[in-house]
Amino acid sequence: MTVLEYFSGLAENPYFGAGFGLFGVGAGAAVLRKGYQTGLILFRRHYMITLEVPCRDKSYQWLLHWITTKGARQTQHLSVETSFEQKDSGHVKTKYDFIPSLGTHFFKYGRTWIRVERTREQHTLDLHMGIPWETVQMTAFGTNKNVYFSILEEARHMALKQHEGKTIMYAAMGSEWRQFGHPRKKRPISSVVLDTGISERILGDCQEFINNPAWYSDRGIPYRRGYLLYGPPGCGKSSYITALAGELGFSICVLNLSERGLTDDRLNHLLSVAPQQSMILLEDIDAAFISREDTDAQKAAYQGLNRVTFSGLLNCLDGVASTEARMMFMTTNYIDRLDPALIRPGRVDLKEYIGWCSRTQLEQMFMRFYPGENALEESRRFADNVLGEGKNVSPAQIQGFFMFHKHSSSDEVIKDYQLIWKL
């Protein structure tokens, strides 16, 4: 039997033909599946673009809110975030924000269809935020990255619009800054009455610093500015800083140097990652450190407290590793308790005394609370009566007195001014 006759006999065998056919179908299916997978990978690599946004990124919450508002409005799989918003009337309104839940969502942006997949790792925690690790992955046809840039810019502007006209407070949590409480309505800078010229000097210096970064870089000077407001308690130091932040459109990062666990390295890191357009506030700086000129008895009172070192703070303020593009405000009731090295030029560039009420302050505060045709004359009478006592009075005492008499007439207020000393 020849070889040709042998293969001809196999071809006529029905069992062999069926097996060979099944093998051919299986092999063909495997080739097609592999080709499909390879083609899909090549297609996604060259004709699709993917953006992954982790929950640690600052734009994560902005993007979720934007997707709900502008993107997947028709999605039926939602998660809820409950918050409270204080209205101008003083009432607190409960607010419900619906964001896309875990899973896959589709929406159309312009002429581009975008697939959104929100995933959560149940066994992986974000160590800084203490929540399960989440990501949002967006996939679109084409290779143009501008579509994602446009989406993120819209999401950012939408988030900024929500906080427009408000001041955001940040507090140090671990190694990062987190928003503390709800955004506050901006306080008018005119509502904090300081002595003549003080507010104008501080505001003018801040605006000059913000508007002239090139002046510093051209001369090789570090682009940072330090301010110290000192004076008796209740005279408006912290209130003015809050109003100043609103006037400049800045947020405030409140840093407590006496916090347990705060180290020199963590302090330096916090200053380097502070949010853009924010001012660092160190309140009551005299309570955080002792002066090197203090007596042994004074130094003994501070022993046992876990706090950042004094040399570490000095290095953070103007050392080699200190950050730039920063505005730092410090307040103290007792400037004589501060170490001279802390408030020397370069670390503190502008010092302003915020003291007891002057005649000008008394008159302006009176006219603000009791406007009228004879407000100027009555304010002078009130100032004469208060200053005639020969005692120092703080703006906080005056404001408390006016609030105690908010339904009284101006004549009654002038007659009862001695109640100031009881408040």
Stockholm file with secondary structure:
# STOCKHOLM 1.0

chainA/1-423         MTVLEYFSGLAENPYFGAGFGLFGVGAGAAVLRKGYQTGLILFRRHYMITLEVPCRDKSYQWLLHWITTKGARQTQHLSVETSFEQKDSGHVKTKYDFIPSLGTHFFKYGRTWIRVERTREQHTLDLHMGIPWETVQMTAFGTNKNVYFSILEEARHMALKQHEGKTIMYAAMGSEWRQFGHPRKKRPISSVVLDTGISERILGDCQEFINNPAWYSDRGIPYRRGYLLYGPPGCGKSSYITALAGELGFSICVLNLSERGLTDDRLNHLLSVAPQQSMILLEDIDAAFISREDTDAQKAAYQGLNRVTFSGLLNCLDGVASTEARMMFMTTNYIDRLDPALIRPGRVDLKEYIGWCSRTQLEQMFMRFYPGENALEESRRFADNVLGEGKNVSPAQIQGFFMFHKHSSSDEVIKDYQLIWKL
#=GR chainA/1-423 SS CCHHHHHHHHHHCHHHHHHHHHHHHHHHHHHHHHHHHHHHHHHHHHHEEEEEEETTSTTHHHHHHHIIIIICTTCCCEEEEEEEEECTTSCEEEEEEEEECSEEEEEEETTEEEEEEEEEEEEEEETTTTEEEEEEEEEEESSCTHHHHHHHHHHHHHHHHHTTTEECEEEEETTEEEECSSCEECCCGGGSCCSTTHHHHHHHHHHHHHHCHHHHHHTTCCSEEEEEEECSTTSSHHHHHHHHHHHHTCEEEECCTTCTTCCHHHHHHHHHTCCSSEEEEECSGGGTCCCTTSCHHHHHTTTTCCCCCHHHHHHHHHSTTCCSSEEEEEEESCGGGSCTTTTSTTTCCEEEECCSCCHHHHHHHHHHHSCSTTHHHHHHHHHHHHHHTTCCCCHHHHHHHHHHTTTSCHHHHHHTGGGGGGC
#=GC SS_cons         CCHHHHHHHHHHCHHHHHHHHHHHHHHHHHHHHHHHHHHHHHHHHHHEEEEEEETTSTTHHHHHHHIIIIICTTCCCEEEEEEEEECTTSCEEEEEEEEECSEEEEEEETTEEEEEEEEEEEEEEETTTTEEEEEEEEEEESSCTHHHHHHHHHHHHHHHHHTTTEECEEEEETTEEEECSSCEECCCGGGSCCSTTHHHHHHHHHHHHHHCHHHHHHTTCCSEEEEEEECSTTSSHHHHHHHHHHHHTCEEEECCTTCTTCCHHHHHHHHHTCCSSEEEEECSGGGTCCCTTSCHHHHHTTTTCCCCCHHHHHHHHHSTTCCSSEEEEEEESCGGGSCTTTTSTTTCCEEEECCSCCHHHHHHHHHHHSCSTTHHHHHHHHHHHHHHTTCCCCHHHHHHHHHHTTTSCHHHHHHTGGGGGGC
//
